[in-house]
C-alpha cells in the first residue's frame, strides 16, 4: 500500500504530456513529392528513341514496362520537359527544408542520440530497481 501511495503521484505526473519530452511534429509531405525517378526515366527513354525500338524496363515486381508507345522527344522540346522535372525537384527540396532539424549536422544528431540512449539506460535501471522494490514489498 505504501509503495502505491508513494509512487502514485509520480505515475500521474508521468502520464501528463511534457513540453520537453515530445516536440510538436510537422506533418510529412506526401511520398509522391519525392517520386521523381519515373518521370526522369520516361524522359530519358524518350530521348533518341526510335518508334520501332521497343524500350523495356524491369520494375521491382518483375513486371516489364514498355515505352514503345512513347513519342520520341525532339531536341527542341527537351527544355520544356526538363523544366517540369526540375520543378518537381525544387518542390521536393522546399518540402525537405520545412522539416525540423534539417539544419543540424550529423555530429549534433549523433550526440543527441548518444544522450538519449544514456537516458534510456538510466530509465531502465530505475524501472528495474522499482520492480525489485515492488517485488520485495509483495512478499
N, CA, C and O atoms as CSV, one atom per row, in Angstrom:
chain,resi,resn,atom,element,x,y,z
A,1,UNK,N,N,0.822,-1.200,0.000
A,1,UNK,CA,C,0.000,0.000,0.000
A,1,UNK,C,C,0.862,1.259,0.000
A,1,UNK,O,O,0.590,2.210,-0.733
A,2,UNK,N,N,1.911,1.253,0.836
A,2,UNK,CA,C,2.799,2.413,0.897
A,2,UNK,C,C,3.513,2.617,-0.435
A,2,UNK,O,O,3.754,3.746,-0.862
A,3,UNK,N,N,3.844,1.502,-1.080
A,3,UNK,CA,C,4.514,1.588,-2.380
A,3,UNK,C,C,3.620,2.293,-3.388
A,3,UNK,O,O,4.081,3.167,-4.121
A,4,UNK,N,N,2.355,1.923,-3.428
A,4,UNK,CA,C,1.417,2.525,-4.366
A,4,UNK,C,C,1.223,4.001,-4.055
A,4,UNK,O,O,1.177,4.831,-4.964
A,5,UNK,N,N,1.109,4.329,-2.771
A,5,UNK,CA,C,0.888,5.719,-2.405
A,5,UNK,C,C,2.109,6.582,-2.695
A,5,UNK,O,O,1.973,7.711,-3.168
A,6,UNK,N,N,3.304,6.059,-2.414
A,6,UNK,CA,C,4.492,6.882,-2.601
A,6,UNK,C,C,4.823,7.098,-4.078
A,6,UNK,O,O,5.397,8.123,-4.446
A,7,UNK,N,N,4.462,6.136,-4.917
A,7,UNK,CA,C,4.771,6.274,-6.335
A,7,UNK,C,C,3.560,6.657,-7.171
A,7,UNK,O,O,3.691,6.861,-8.378
A,8,UNK,N,N,2.390,6.758,-6.561
A,8,UNK,CA,C,1.178,7.092,-7.303
A,8,UNK,C,C,1.238,8.466,-7.931
A,8,UNK,O,O,0.799,8.654,-9.066
A,9,UNK,N,N,1.779,9.428,-7.205
A,9,UNK,CA,C,1.839,10.791,-7.731
A,9,UNK,C,C,2.778,10.883,-8.924
A,9,UNK,O,O,2.496,11.586,-9.895
A,10,UNK,N,N,3.889,10.172,-8.847
A,10,UNK,CA,C,4.825,10.252,-9.969
A,10,UNK,C,C,4.255,9.588,-11.208
A,10,UNK,O,O,4.561,9.999,-12.328
A,11,UNK,N,N,3.422,8.556,-11.020
A,11,UNK,CA,C,2.791,7.908,-12.161
A,11,UNK,C,C,1.829,8.874,-12.831
A,11,UNK,O,O,1.773,8.953,-14.058
A,12,UNK,N,N,1.069,9.609,-12.022
A,12,UNK,CA,C,0.129,10.575,-12.572
A,12,UNK,C,C,0.884,11.674,-13.313
A,12,UNK,O,O,0.487,12.074,-14.408
A,13,UNK,N,N,1.971,12.162,-12.717
A,13,UNK,CA,C,2.751,13.214,-13.360
A,13,UNK,C,C,3.382,12.726,-14.656
A,13,UNK,O,O,3.484,13.480,-15.624
A,14,UNK,N,N,3.806,11.464,-14.676
A,14,UNK,CA,C,4.449,10.930,-15.872
A,14,UNK,C,C,3.464,10.761,-17.023
A,14,UNK,O,O,3.854,10.783,-18.190
A,15,UNK,N,N,2.172,10.590,-16.685
A,15,UNK,CA,C,1.190,10.393,-17.747
A,15,UNK,C,C,0.834,11.699,-18.448
A,15,UNK,O,O,0.308,11.685,-19.560
A,16,UNK,N,N,1.118,12.825,-17.804
A,16,UNK,CA,C,0.850,14.113,-18.440
A,16,UNK,C,C,1.894,14.382,-19.508
A,16,UNK,O,O,3.069,14.065,-19.323
A,17,UNK,N,N,1.478,14.959,-20.613
A,17,UNK,CA,C,2.462,15.270,-21.654
A,17,UNK,C,C,3.416,16.357,-21.180
A,17,UNK,O,O,2.995,17.360,-20.605
A,18,UNK,N,N,4.665,16.154,-21.419
A,18,UNK,CA,C,5.690,17.105,-21.046
A,18,UNK,C,C,6.080,17.927,-22.265
A,18,UNK,O,O,6.145,17.409,-23.380
A,19,UNK,N,N,6.339,19.205,-22.047
A,19,UNK,CA,C,6.713,20.049,-23.176
A,19,UNK,C,C,8.094,19.687,-23.699
A,19,UNK,O,O,8.401,19.948,-24.862
A,20,UNK,N,N,8.936,19.085,-22.850
A,20,UNK,CA,C,10.273,18.714,-23.292
A,20,UNK,C,C,10.314,17.341,-23.927
A,20,UNK,O,O,11.168,17.083,-24.774
A,21,UNK,N,N,9.406,16.447,-23.537
A,21,UNK,CA,C,9.520,15.059,-23.974
A,21,UNK,C,C,9.219,14.874,-25.462
A,21,UNK,O,O,9.949,14.147,-26.136
A,22,UNK,N,N,8.190,15.494,-25.988
A,22,UNK,CA,C,7.799,15.296,-27.383
A,22,UNK,C,C,7.653,16.645,-28.078
A,22,UNK,O,O,6.699,17.374,-27.807
A,23,UNK,N,N,8.584,16.991,-28.973
A,23,UNK,CA,C,8.380,18.223,-29.738
A,23,UNK,C,C,7.218,18.038,-30.709
A,23,UNK,O,O,6.925,16.925,-31.147
A,24,UNK,N,N,6.568,19.142,-31.034
A,24,UNK,CA,C,5.438,19.070,-31.963
A,24,UNK,C,C,5.935,18.608,-33.324
A,24,UNK,O,O,6.882,19.170,-33.873
A,25,UNK,N,N,5.290,17.581,-33.863
A,25,UNK,CA,C,5.736,17.022,-35.129
A,25,UNK,C,C,5.076,17.742,-36.296
A,25,UNK,O,O,3.872,17.998,-36.296
A,26,UNK,N,N,5.891,18.059,-37.278
A,26,UNK,CA,C,5.420,18.683,-38.504
A,26,UNK,C,C,4.901,17.567,-39.405
A,26,UNK,O,O,5.557,16.533,-39.531
A,27,UNK,N,N,3.740,17.748,-40.034
A,27,UNK,CA,C,3.255,16.688,-40.927
A,27,UNK,C,C,4.216,16.485,-42.098
A,27,UNK,O,O,4.731,17.440,-42.680
A,28,UNK,N,N,4.437,15.229,-42.418
A,28,UNK,CA,C,5.344,14.901,-43.514
A,28,UNK,C,C,4.661,15.132,-44.856
A,28,UNK,O,O,3.452,14.938,-44.983
A,29,UNK,N,N,5.429,15.543,-45.849
A,29,UNK,CA,C,4.842,15.707,-47.185
A,29,UNK,C,C,4.472,14.346,-47.763
A,29,UNK,O,O,5.028,13.330,-47.346
A,30,UNK,N,N,3.548,14.310,-48.709
A,30,UNK,CA,C,3.170,13.018,-49.299
A,30,UNK,C,C,4.352,12.398,-50.041
A,30,UNK,O,O,5.187,13.119,-50.586
A,31,UNK,N,N,4.427,11.073,-50.065
A,31,UNK,CA,C,5.550,10.400,-50.731
A,31,UNK,C,C,5.676,10.752,-52.211
A,31,UNK,O,O,6.779,10.721,-52.758
A,32,UNK,N,N,4.572,11.084,-52.863
A,32,UNK,CA,C,4.614,11.414,-54.288
A,32,UNK,C,C,5.488,12.640,-54.555
A,32,UNK,O,O,5.985,12.823,-55.666
A,33,UNK,N,N,5.672,13.475,-53.535
A,33,UNK,CA,C,6.503,14.665,-53.689
A,33,UNK,C,C,7.925,14.290,-54.097
A,33,UNK,O,O,8.576,15.019,-54.846
A,34,UNK,N,N,8.399,13.156,-53.604
A,34,UNK,CA,C,9.781,12.748,-53.838
A,34,UNK,C,C,9.908,11.691,-54.932
A,34,UNK,O,O,11.001,11.180,-55.173
A,35,UNK,N,N,8.820,11.366,-55.583
A,35,UNK,CA,C,8.816,10.326,-56.609
A,35,UNK,C,C,9.148,10.943,-57.964
A,35,UNK,O,O,8.260,11.194,-58.778
A,36,UNK,N,N,10.438,11.182,-58.195
A,36,UNK,CA,C,10.861,11.831,-59.437
A,36,UNK,C,C,11.558,10.873,-60.394
A,36,UNK,O,O,11.810,11.230,-61.544
A,37,UNK,N,N,11.868,9.684,-59.948
A,37,UNK,CA,C,12.563,8.749,-60.837
A,37,UNK,C,C,11.717,8.280,-62.019
A,37,UNK,O,O,12.239,8.237,-63.133
A,38,UNK,N,N,10.435,7.924,-61.844
A,38,UNK,CA,C,9.659,7.501,-63.022
A,38,UNK,C,C,9.578,8.566,-64.121
A,38,UNK,O,O,9.797,8.237,-65.287
A,39,UNK,N,N,9.271,9.836,-63.795
A,39,UNK,CA,C,9.248,10.827,-64.882
A,39,UNK,C,C,10.629,11.037,-65.509
A,39,UNK,O,O,10.745,11.258,-66.714
A,40,UNK,N,N,11.664,10.967,-64.686
A,40,UNK,CA,C,13.013,11.117,-65.222
A,40,UNK,C,C,13.356,9.950,-66.143
A,40,UNK,O,O,13.951,10.142,-67.203
A,41,UNK,N,N,12.982,8.753,-65.737
A,41,UNK,CA,C,13.241,7.575,-66.569
A,41,UNK,C,C,12.470,7.670,-67.886
A,41,UNK,O,O,12.995,7.332,-68.947
A,42,UNK,N,N,11.234,8.128,-67.808
A,42,UNK,CA,C,10.431,8.279,-69.030
A,42,UNK,C,C,11.065,9.303,-69.965
A,42,UNK,O,O,11.126,9.094,-71.177
A,43,UNK,N,N,11.535,10.411,-69.396
A,43,UNK,CA,C,12.183,11.438,-70.212
A,43,UNK,C,C,13.419,10.875,-70.905
A,43,UNK,O,O,13.626,11.095,-72.098
A,44,UNK,N,N,14.229,10.155,-70.158
A,44,UNK,CA,C,15.437,9.575,-70.749
A,44,UNK,C,C,15.098,8.536,-71.811
A,44,UNK,O,O,15.816,8.395,-72.801
A,45,UNK,N,N,13.994,7.806,-71.602
A,45,UNK,CA,C,13.581,6.803,-72.590
A,45,UNK,C,C,13.123,7.470,-73.887
A,45,UNK,O,O,13.262,6.898,-74.968
A,46,UNK,N,N,12.577,8.679,-73.774
A,46,UNK,CA,C,12.087,9.378,-74.963
A,46,UNK,C,C,13.197,10.061,-75.752
A,46,UNK,O,O,13.018,10.373,-76.929
A,47,UNK,N,N,14.340,10.296,-75.115
A,47,UNK,CA,C,15.457,10.942,-75.809
A,47,UNK,C,C,16.098,9.935,-76.753
A,47,UNK,O,O,16.443,8.824,-76.349
A,48,UNK,N,N,16.249,10.322,-77.984
A,48,UNK,CA,C,16.891,9.484,-79.003
A,48,UNK,C,C,16.253,8.099,-79.072
A,48,UNK,O,O,16.945,7.083,-79.122
A,49,UNK,N,N,14.943,8.078,-79.074
A,49,UNK,CA,C,14.184,6.826,-79.105
A,49,UNK,C,C,13.485,6.711,-80.456
A,49,UNK,O,O,12.667,7.555,-80.821
A,50,UNK,N,N,13.817,5.669,-81.177
A,50,UNK,CA,C,13.148,5.426,-82.459
A,50,UNK,C,C,11.830,4.713,-82.195
A,50,UNK,O,O,11.789,3.834,-81.335
A,51,UNK,N,N,10.739,5.054,-82.903
A,51,UNK,CA,C,9.431,4.449,-82.641
A,51,UNK,C,C,9.414,2.930,-82.786
A,51,UNK,O,O,8.629,2.267,-82.108
A,52,UNK,N,N,10.246,2.365,-83.641
A,52,UNK,CA,C,10.220,0.914,-83.810
A,52,UNK,C,C,11.173,0.199,-82.847
A,52,UNK,O,O,11.309,-1.023,-82.907
A,53,UNK,N,N,11.823,0.940,-81.972
A,53,UNK,CA,C,12.756,0.375,-80.998
A,53,UNK,C,C,12.043,0.249,-79.654
A,53,UNK,O,O,11.963,1.232,-78.917
A,54,UNK,N,N,11.518,-0.941,-79.310
A,54,UNK,CA,C,10.801,-1.070,-78.040
A,54,UNK,C,C,11.764,-1.027,-76.860
A,54,UNK,O,O,12.615,-1.902,-76.700
A,55,UNK,N,N,11.617,-0.017,-76.059
A,55,UNK,CA,C,12.440,0.114,-74.857
A,55,UNK,C,C,11.647,-0.489,-73.713
A,55,UNK,O,O,10.482,-0.149,-73.506
A,56,UNK,N,N,12.277,-1.380,-72.978
A,56,UNK,CA,C,11.596,-2.016,-71.862
A,56,UNK,C,C,12.421,-1.815,-70.606
A,56,UNK,O,O,13.651,-1.802,-70.640
A,57,UNK,N,N,11.723,-1.662,-69.509
A,57,UNK,CA,C,12.387,-1.516,-68.219
A,57,UNK,C,C,11.754,-2.482,-67.245
A,57,UNK,O,O,10.532,-2.626,-67.205
A,58,UNK,N,N,12.565,-3.128,-66.477
A,58,UNK,CA,C,12.044,-4.053,-65.466
A,58,UNK,C,C,11.727,-3.257,-64.212
A,58,UNK,O,O,12.512,-2.411,-63.785
A,59,UNK,N,N,10.570,-3.536,-63.627
A,59,UNK,CA,C,10.202,-2.911,-62.370
A,59,UNK,C,C,10.574,-3.855,-61.248
A,59,UNK,O,O,11.014,-4.978,-61.496
A,60,UNK,N,N,10.399,-3.407,-60.013
A,60,UNK,CA,C,10.750,-4.228,-58.864
A,60,UNK,C,C,9.890,-5.463,-58.727
A,60,UNK,O,O,10.307,-6.422,-58.077
A,61,UNK,N,N,8.705,-5.479,-59.314
A,61,UNK,CA,C,7.794,-6.608,-59.172
A,61,UNK,C,C,8.035,-7.680,-60.224
A,61,UNK,O,O,7.317,-8.680,-60.251
A,62,UNK,N,N,9.002,-7.503,-61.071
A,62,UNK,CA,C,9.248,-8.462,-62.136
A,62,UNK,C,C,8.431,-8.157,-63.374
A,62,UNK,O,O,8.590,-8.825,-64.395
A,63,UNK,N,N,7.556,-7.156,-63.307
A,63,UNK,CA,C,6.775,-6.748,-64.475
A,63,UNK,C,C,7.688,-5.995,-65.436
A,63,UNK,O,O,8.709,-5.437,-65.035
A,64,UNK,N,N,7.313,-5.991,-66.670
A,64,UNK,CA,C,8.075,-5.253,-67.672
A,64,UNK,C,C,7.201,-4.120,-68.182
A,64,UNK,O,O,6.069,-4.331,-68.618
A,65,UNK,N,N,7.752,-2.909,-68.119
A,65,UNK,CA,C,7.044,-1.733,-68.602
A,65,UNK,C,C,7.597,-1.417,-69.977
A,65,UNK,O,O,8.810,-1.307,-70.153
A,66,UNK,N,N,6.720,-1.271,-70.945
A,66,UNK,CA,C,7.158,-0.986,-72.305
A,66,UNK,C,C,6.942,0.488,-72.595
A,66,UNK,O,O,5.873,1.036,-72.327
A,67,UNK,N,N,7.967,1.124,-73.144
A,67,UNK,CA,C,7.861,2.518,-73.535
A,67,UNK,C,C,7.713,2.640,-75.049
A,67,UNK,O,O,8.001,3.691,-75.621
A,68,UNK,N,N,7.268,1.578,-75.690
A,68,UNK,CA,C,7.120,1.596,-77.145
A,68,UNK,C,C,6.081,2.620,-77.586
A,68,UNK,O,O,6.183,3.175,-78.680
A,69,UNK,N,N,5.074,2.875,-76.734
A,69,UNK,CA,C,4.025,3.816,-77.118
A,69,UNK,C,C,4.431,5.272,-76.903
A,69,UNK,O,O,3.682,6.173,-77.278
A,70,UNK,N,N,5.582,5.521,-76.317
A,70,UNK,CA,C,6.036,6.889,-76.092
A,70,UNK,C,C,6.490,7.531,-77.396
A,70,UNK,O,O,7.083,6.892,-78.266
A,71,UNK,N,N,6.193,8.792,-77.491
A,71,UNK,CA,C,6.647,9.555,-78.653
A,71,UNK,C,C,8.103,9.965,-78.416
A,71,UNK,O,O,8.458,10.367,-77.308
A,72,UNK,N,N,8.937,9.869,-79.435
A,72,UNK,CA,C,10.320,10.317,-79.267
A,72,UNK,C,C,10.348,11.808,-78.948
A,72,UNK,O,O,9.500,12.572,-79.410
A,73,UNK,N,N,11.313,12.199,-78.170
A,73,UNK,CA,C,11.431,13.592,-77.754
A,73,UNK,C,C,12.357,14.334,-78.712
A,73,UNK,O,O,13.510,13.951,-78.916
A,74,UNK,N,N,11.835,15.376,-79.277
A,74,UNK,CA,C,12.620,16.208,-80.184
A,74,UNK,C,C,13.546,17.093,-79.349
A,74,UNK,O,O,13.173,17.513,-78.254
A,75,UNK,N,N,14.728,17.378,-79.846
A,75,UNK,CA,C,15.662,18.223,-79.090
A,75,UNK,C,C,15.079,19.583,-78.716
A,75,UNK,O,O,15.395,20.121,-77.654
A,76,UNK,N,N,14.233,20.141,-79.575
A,76,UNK,CA,C,13.644,21.451,-79.274
A,76,UNK,C,C,12.667,21.386,-78.097
A,76,UNK,O,O,12.422,22.402,-77.448
A,77,UNK,N,N,12.102,20.199,-77.812
A,77,UNK,CA,C,11.146,20.040,-76.717
A,77,UNK,C,C,11.816,19.682,-75.392
A,77,UNK,O,O,11.171,19.691,-74.343
A,78,UNK,N,N,13.080,19.374,-75.440
A,78,UNK,CA,C,13.791,18.926,-74.246
A,78,UNK,C,C,13.763,19.946,-73.099
A,78,UNK,O,O,13.506,19.551,-71.962
A,79,UNK,N,N,14.015,21.238,-73.346
A,79,UNK,CA,C,13.993,22.192,-72.222
A,79,UNK,C,C,12.657,22.225,-71.474
A,79,UNK,O,O,12.638,22.309,-70.246
A,80,UNK,N,N,11.547,22.160,-72.202
A,80,UNK,CA,C,10.236,22.173,-71.540
A,80,UNK,C,C,10.029,20.929,-70.687
A,80,UNK,O,O,9.510,21.012,-69.574
A,81,UNK,N,N,10.434,19.781,-71.210
A,81,UNK,CA,C,10.268,18.529,-70.471
A,81,UNK,C,C,11.166,18.499,-69.238
A,81,UNK,O,O,10.757,18.036,-68.173
A,82,UNK,N,N,12.381,18.992,-69.389
A,82,UNK,CA,C,13.315,19.024,-68.262
A,82,UNK,C,C,12.820,20.007,-67.202
A,82,UNK,O,O,12.983,19.761,-66.007
A,83,UNK,N,N,12.221,21.110,-67.626
A,83,UNK,CA,C,11.725,22.115,-66.682
A,83,UNK,C,C,10.686,21.520,-65.737
A,83,UNK,O,O,10.663,21.855,-64.553
A,84,UNK,N,N,9.833,20.647,-66.247
A,84,UNK,CA,C,8.813,20.029,-65.392
A,84,UNK,C,C,9.456,19.170,-64.306
A,84,UNK,O,O,9.022,19.185,-63.154
A,85,UNK,N,N,10.483,18.429,-64.678
A,85,UNK,CA,C,11.162,17.581,-63.692
A,85,UNK,C,C,11.943,18.440,-62.699
A,85,UNK,O,O,11.948,18.163,-61.500
A,86,UNK,N,N,12.601,19.482,-63.202
A,86,UNK,CA,C,13.334,20.383,-62.308
A,86,UNK,C,C,12.385,21.040,-61.311
A,86,UNK,O,O,12.745,21.244,-60.152
A,87,UNK,N,N,11.186,21.369,-61.755
A,87,UNK,CA,C,10.190,21.964,-60.869
A,87,UNK,C,C,9.817,20.995,-59.747
A,87,UNK,O,O,9.694,21.396,-58.589
A,88,UNK,N,N,9.639,19.726,-60.093
A,88,UNK,CA,C,9.319,18.715,-59.075
A,88,UNK,C,C,10.460,18.560,-58.078
A,88,UNK,O,O,10.224,18.390,-56.882
A,89,UNK,N,N,11.693,18.617,-58.565
A,89,UNK,CA,C,12.852,18.502,-57.677
A,89,UNK,C,C,12.916,19.700,-56.734
A,89,UNK,O,O,13.176,19.541,-55.541
A,90,UNK,N,N,12.677,20.908,-57.270
A,90,UNK,CA,C,12.677,22.111,-56.429
A,90,UNK,C,C,11.590,22.034,-55.361
A,90,UNK,O,O,11.814,22.405,-54.209
A,91,UNK,N,N,10.415,21.550,-55.751
A,91,UNK,CA,C,9.320,21.415,-54.789
A,91,UNK,C,C,9.711,20.433,-53.683
A,91,UNK,O,O,9.439,20.685,-52.509
A,92,UNK,N,N,10.340,19.329,-54.045
A,92,UNK,CA,C,10.775,18.345,-53.049
A,92,UNK,C,C,11.810,18.961,-52.108
A,92,UNK,O,O,11.769,18.722,-50.901
A,93,UNK,N,N,12.727,19.742,-52.647
A,93,UNK,CA,C,13.732,20.397,-51.807
A,93,UNK,C,C,13.093,21.392,-50.847
A,93,UNK,O,O,13.495,21.476,-49.686
A,94,UNK,N,N,12.098,22.148,-51.318
A,94,UNK,CA,C,11.395,23.089,-50.438
A,94,UNK,C,C,10.698,22.343,-49.304
A,94,UNK,O,O,10.697,22.800,-48.161
A,95,UNK,N,N,10.106,21.198,-49.623
A,95,UNK,CA,C,9.435,20.401,-48.592
A,95,UNK,C,C,10.450,19.872,-47.575
A,95,UNK,O,O,10.166,19.830,-46.378
A,96,UNK,N,N,11.618,19.472,-48.045
A,96,UNK,CA,C,12.657,18.990,-47.130
A,96,UNK,C,C,13.120,20.096,-46.189
A,96,UNK,O,O,13.370,19.851,-45.009
A,97,UNK,N,N,13.232,21.310,-46.712
A,97,UNK,CA,C,13.677,22.433,-45.889
A,97,UNK,C,C,12.687,22.757,-44.781
A,97,UNK,O,O,13.077,23.323,-43.760
A,98,UNK,N,N,11.429,22.415,-44.956
A,98,UNK,CA,C,10.408,22.674,-43.942
A,98,UNK,C,C,10.503,21.711,-42.767
A,98,UNK,O,O,9.993,21.998,-41.684
A,99,UNK,N,N,11.151,20.573,-42.975
A,99,UNK,CA,C,11.227,19.566,-41.922
A,99,UNK,C,C,12.124,20.056,-40.791
A,99,UNK,O,O,13.099,20.769,-41.032
A,100,UNK,N,N,11.796,19.675,-39.553
A,100,UNK,CA,C,12.604,20.128,-38.420
A,100,UNK,C,C,13.995,19.495,-38.439
A,100,UNK,O,O,14.188,18.395,-38.958
A,101,UNK,N,N,14.940,20.202,-37.871
A,101,UNK,CA,C,16.315,19.732,-37.680
A,101,UNK,C,C,17.090,19.526,-38.972
A,101,UNK,O,O,18.129,18.866,-38.951
A,102,UNK,N,N,16.634,20.056,-40.079
A,102,UNK,CA,C,17.377,19.887,-41.328
A,102,UNK,C,C,18.677,20.691,-41.311
A,102,UNK,O,O,19.593,20.398,-42.080
A,103,UNK,N,N,18.764,21.687,-40.455
A,103,UNK,CA,C,19.976,22.486,-40.365
A,103,UNK,C,C,21.021,21.894,-39.436
A,103,UNK,O,O,22.144,22.393,-39.364
A,104,UNK,N,N,20.664,20.840,-38.729
A,104,UNK,CA,C,21.596,20.232,-37.775
A,104,UNK,C,C,22.595,19.332,-38.495
A,104,UNK,O,O,22.276,18.687,-39.493
A,105,UNK,N,N,23.794,19.311,-37.964
A,105,UNK,CA,C,24.822,18.454,-38.551
A,105,UNK,C,C,24.642,17.019,-38.069
A,105,UNK,O,O,23.922,16.757,-37.106
A,106,UNK,N,N,25.298,16.113,-38.746
A,106,UNK,CA,C,25.253,14.701,-38.357
A,106,UNK,C,C,25.841,14.529,-36.963
A,106,UNK,O,O,25.333,13.741,-36.165
A,107,UNK,N,N,26.909,15.263,-36.669
A,107,UNK,CA,C,27.544,15.162,-35.355
A,107,UNK,C,C,26.579,15.586,-34.250
A,107,UNK,O,O,26.514,14.945,-33.201
A,108,UNK,N,N,25.832,16.662,-34.482
A,108,UNK,CA,C,24.852,17.114,-33.490
A,108,UNK,C,C,23.782,16.054,-33.268
A,108,UNK,O,O,23.386,15.794,-32.132
A,109,UNK,N,N,23.320,15.450,-34.338
A,109,UNK,CA,C,22.293,14.416,-34.215
A,109,UNK,C,C,22.844,13.177,-33.518
A,109,UNK,O,O,22.149,12.572,-32.703
A,110,UNK,N,N,24.086,12.790,-33.824
A,110,UNK,CA,C,24.693,11.634,-33.164
A,110,UNK,C,C,24.878,11.891,-31.672
A,110,UNK,O,O,24.688,10.985,-30.860
A,111,UNK,N,N,25.245,13.113,-31.306
A,111,UNK,CA,C,25.393,13.471,-29.894
A,111,UNK,C,C,24.051,13.368,-29.176
A,111,UNK,O,O,23.980,12.847,-28.064
A,112,UNK,N,N,22.989,13.863,-29.808
A,112,UNK,CA,C,21.664,13.759,-29.195
A,112,UNK,C,C,21.250,12.297,-29.046
A,112,UNK,O,O,20.682,11.916,-28.023
A,113,UNK,N,N,21.527,11.485,-30.046
A,113,UNK,CA,C,21.196,10.056,-29.971
A,113,UNK,C,C,21.938,9.415,-28.805
A,113,UNK,O,O,21.363,8.619,-28.062
A,114,UNK,N,N,23.214,9.760,-28.644
A,114,UNK,CA,C,24.011,9.209,-27.543
A,114,UNK,C,C,23.405,9.597,-26.196
A,114,UNK,O,O,23.278,8.757,-25.306
A,115,UNK,N,N,23.031,10.870,-26.047
A,115,UNK,CA,C,22.422,11.325,-24.795
A,115,UNK,C,C,21.096,10.614,-24.531
A,115,UNK,O,O,20.813,10.227,-23.397
A,116,UNK,N,N,20.289,10.443,-25.567
A,116,UNK,CA,C,19.005,9.758,-25.398
A,116,UNK,C,C,19.195,8.285,-25.054
A,116,UNK,O,O,18.433,7.733,-24.259
A,117,UNK,N,N,20.201,7.647,-25.642
A,117,UNK,CA,C,20.477,6.250,-25.308
A,117,UNK,C,C,20.922,6.120,-23.857
A,117,UNK,O,O,20.510,5.190,-23.164
A,118,UNK,N,N,21.767,7.054,-23.388
A,118,UNK,CA,C,22.196,7.049,-21.988
A,118,UNK,C,C,21.001,7.257,-21.061
A,118,UNK,O,O,20.896,6.608,-20.020
A,119,UNK,N,N,20.111,8.155,-21.440
A,119,UNK,CA,C,18.911,8.411,-20.642
A,119,UNK,C,C,18.038,7.164,-20.575
A,119,UNK,O,O,17.493,6.846,-19.518
A,120,UNK,N,N,17.900,6.456,-21.693
A,120,UNK,CA,C,17.088,5.234,-21.720
A,120,UNK,C,C,17.693,4.161,-20.823
A,120,UNK,O,O,16.960,3.440,-20.146
A,121,UNK,N,N,19.018,4.046,-20.807
A,121,UNK,CA,C,19.682,3.068,-19.933
A,121,UNK,C,C,19.387,3.398,-18.474
A,121,UNK,O,O,19.072,2.505,-17.686
A,122,UNK,N,N,19.486,4.677,-18.111
A,122,UNK,CA,C,19.205,5.094,-16.732
A,122,UNK,C,C,17.748,4.813,-16.371
A,122,UNK,O,O,17.462,4.349,-15.268
A,123,UNK,N,N,16.831,5.090,-17.289
A,123,UNK,CA,C,15.411,4.848,-17.016
A,123,UNK,C,C,15.130,3.362,-16.832
A,123,UNK,O,O,14.350,2.982,-15.958
A,124,UNK,N,N,15.761,2.515,-17.654
A,124,UNK,CA,C,15.580,1.067,-17.491
A,124,UNK,C,C,16.115,0.600,-16.141
A,124,UNK,O,O,15.522,-0.273,-15.508
A,125,UNK,N,N,17.230,1.176,-15.698
A,125,UNK,CA,C,17.806,0.820,-14.401
A,125,UNK,C,C,16.861,1.226,-13.268
A,125,UNK,O,O,16.656,0.462,-12.326
A,126,UNK,N,N,16.291,2.421,-13.360
A,126,UNK,CA,C,15.329,2.865,-12.340
A,126,UNK,C,C,14.116,1.945,-12.330
A,126,UNK,O,O,13.639,1.562,-11.261
A,127,UNK,N,N,13.614,1.587,-13.500
A,127,UNK,CA,C,12.463,0.678,-13.569
A,127,UNK,C,C,12.805,-0.689,-12.980
A,127,UNK,O,O,11.980,-1.296,-12.298
A,128,UNK,N,N,14.016,-1.171,-13.242
A,128,UNK,CA,C,14.434,-2.462,-12.687
A,128,UNK,C,C,14.465,-2.396,-11.165
A,128,UNK,O,O,13.998,-3.312,-10.489
A,129,UNK,N,N,15.022,-1.301,-10.627
A,129,UNK,CA,C,15.083,-1.139,-9.169
A,129,UNK,C,C,13.686,-1.024,-8.575
A,129,UNK,O,O,13.409,-1.595,-7.521
A,130,UNK,N,N,12.803,-0.285,-9.250
A,130,UNK,CA,C,11.422,-0.176,-8.764
A,130,UNK,C,C,10.741,-1.538,-8.773
A,130,UNK,O,O,9.976,-1.861,-7.864
A,131,UNK,N,N,11.016,-2.329,-9.793
A,131,UNK,CA,C,10.462,-3.681,-9.855
A,131,UNK,C,C,10.960,-4.540,-8.715
A,131,UNK,O,O,10.200,-5.328,-8.153
A,132,UNK,N,N,12.241,-4.399,-8.362
A,132,UNK,CA,C,12.792,-5.153,-7.238
A,132,UNK,C,C,12.143,-4.722,-5.933
A,132,UNK,O,O,11.795,-5.557,-5.098
A,133,UNK,N,N,11.977,-3.388,-5.758
A,133,UNK,CA,C,11.338,-2.881,-4.539
A,133,UNK,C,C,9.899,-3.374,-4.463
A,133,UNK,O,O,9.445,-3.808,-3.405
A,134,UNK,N,N,9.191,-3.309,-5.564
A,134,UNK,CA,C,7.796,-3.763,-5.584
A,134,UNK,C,C,7.725,-5.257,-5.304
A,134,UNK,O,O,6.827,-5.709,-4.594
A,135,UNK,N,N,8.651,-6.024,-5.847
A,135,UNK,CA,C,8.664,-7.464,-5.621
A,135,UNK,C,C,8.941,-7.799,-4.174
A,135,UNK,O,O,8.354,-8.737,-3.633
A,136,UNK,N,N,9.829,-7.047,-3.533
A,136,UNK,CA,C,10.142,-7.329,-2.130
A,136,UNK,C,C,9.006,-6.893,-1.214
A,136,UNK,O,O,8.814,-7.497,-0.159
A,137,UNK,N,N,8.252,-5.871,-1.579
A,137,UNK,CA,C,7.110,-5.412,-0.771
A,137,UNK,C,C,5.937,-6.376,-0.875
A,137,UNK,O,O,5.135,-6.480,0.053
A,138,UNK,N,N,5.830,-7.080,-1.995
A,138,UNK,CA,C,4.709,-8.000,-2.207
A,138,UNK,C,C,4.891,-9.288,-1.424
A,138,UNK,O,O,3.909,-9.989,-1.181
A,139,UNK,N,N,6.088,-9.620,-1.026
A,139,UNK,CA,C,6.341,-10.893,-0.338
A,139,UNK,C,C,5.909,-10.883,1.065
A,139,UNK,O,O,6.060,-11.885,1.765
